[in-house]
Amino acid sequence: MLPTPTPYVKGFNDYTPIDDIKAVTPNDSADLPNGTCKALIFNATGNITFITALGTQVTLTISASWFGVQYIRATRILATGTTISAGNILACY
């Protein structure tokens, strides 16, 4: 069975197992060091501002109900607008 296409990412949803998880330090000028992530994990509440895989800047307010793996493909986590501390944002590859 083929994965379901989604308008929010290029191609198909990637729900394959996560191979690696890296802590993220928000940075306004540098992309994620391992490239576009397949998902993010949030371990704290607050705001996160990021650039999607398609280049759109988005700010989300993360509540406790968002904890766990969120299938958000991001290329950069911005420091400006992000209130969640670096140790509480993880990128999944």
C-alpha positions in Angstrom: 0.0 0.0 0.0 1.4 3.4 -0.9 1.5 6.3 1.6 -1.1 8.9 1.4 -0.1 12.2 -0.3 -0.4 15.4 1.6 -0.5 19.0 0.4 1.9 20.0 3.2 5.0 18.2 2.2 6.6 17.2 -1.1 5.6 13.7 -2.1 4.3 11.3 0.4 4.1 11.3 4.2 7.1 9.6 5.7 6.0 7.5 8.6 9.0 5.2 8.4 10.8 4.5 11.6 13.0 7.3 13.0 16.7 6.4 12.5 18.2 9.2 14.6 17.3 12.1 16.9 19.3 15.2 17.4 18.9 18.1 19.9 18.2 21.4 18.1 19.6 24.8 19.0 17.4 27.5 17.4 19.4 29.6 15.0 18.1 32.4 12.7 20.8 32.0 10.1 21.7 28.3 9.9 19.6 25.3 8.7 19.4 22.1 10.7 22.9 20.5 10.5 21.5 17.1 9.3 19.2 18.6 6.7 15.4 18.6 6.7 14.0 16.6 9.5 11.1 14.2 9.1 9.6 15.1 12.5 10.1 17.2 15.6 9.7 16.3 19.3 8.8 18.9 21.8 9.4 18.3 25.5 8.3 21.7 26.8 5.5 24.3 26.3 6.0 27.6 24.5 6.4 29.0 21.0 8.4 27.5 18.1 9.1 29.4 14.9 10.5 27.3 12.0 10.9 27.1 8.3 9.0 24.2 6.6 10.5 21.9 4.0 8.7 24.1 1.4 10.1 27.3 2.8 7.2 28.7 4.7 7.9 30.4 8.1 5.4 29.2 10.8 5.0 29.9 14.5 3.2 27.4 16.6 2.2 27.5 20.3 3.1 24.2 21.8 1.0 22.9 24.7 1.5 19.7 26.8 -0.8 17.9 24.4 1.8 18.4 21.6 4.5 16.4 23.5 5.8 13.5 21.5 6.6 13.0 17.8 5.0 15.6 15.5 5.3 14.9 11.8 6.5 18.4 10.9 9.2 18.6 8.2 11.4 21.6 9.0 14.7 22.9 7.6 15.4 25.5 10.2 14.3 26.3 13.8 14.5 30.1 14.3 15.7 31.6 17.5 13.5 34.7 17.0 10.0 33.8 18.1 11.0 30.5 19.7 10.6 30.4 23.5 11.1 26.6 24.0 14.7 26.1 25.2 17.2 24.2 23.0 17.3 21.0 25.0 13.5 20.6 24.6 13.4 20.5 20.8 14.5 17.4 19.0 14.8 16.8 15.3 14.0 13.3 14.0 15.7 11.8 10.9 
